[in-house]
Amino acid sequence: RSLKLQYSNVDVRRPTPESALGIRCLAGQLGMLPSLKELNLGSSRLSGNLRQILCDLQAPLESLELAFCSLL
């Protein structure tokens, strides 16, 4: 139900083919968690990639923490 993925070292502010693949992989893995309700991505360098990361979720989240994520 709850997953913390804090302090990611992957910097997606400057996209590379590898980081794009990593985002697609992360999205796919999150989509395989049908009962995920709470997601903490605090201090991750997400920039403008939040939509891609959350696109495969099977159900709406009840809680999404994005503290210090450098969002655009």
Helices and strands as residue ranges (DSSP letters): E 2-4, H 17-31, E 38-40, H 50-54, E 63-65
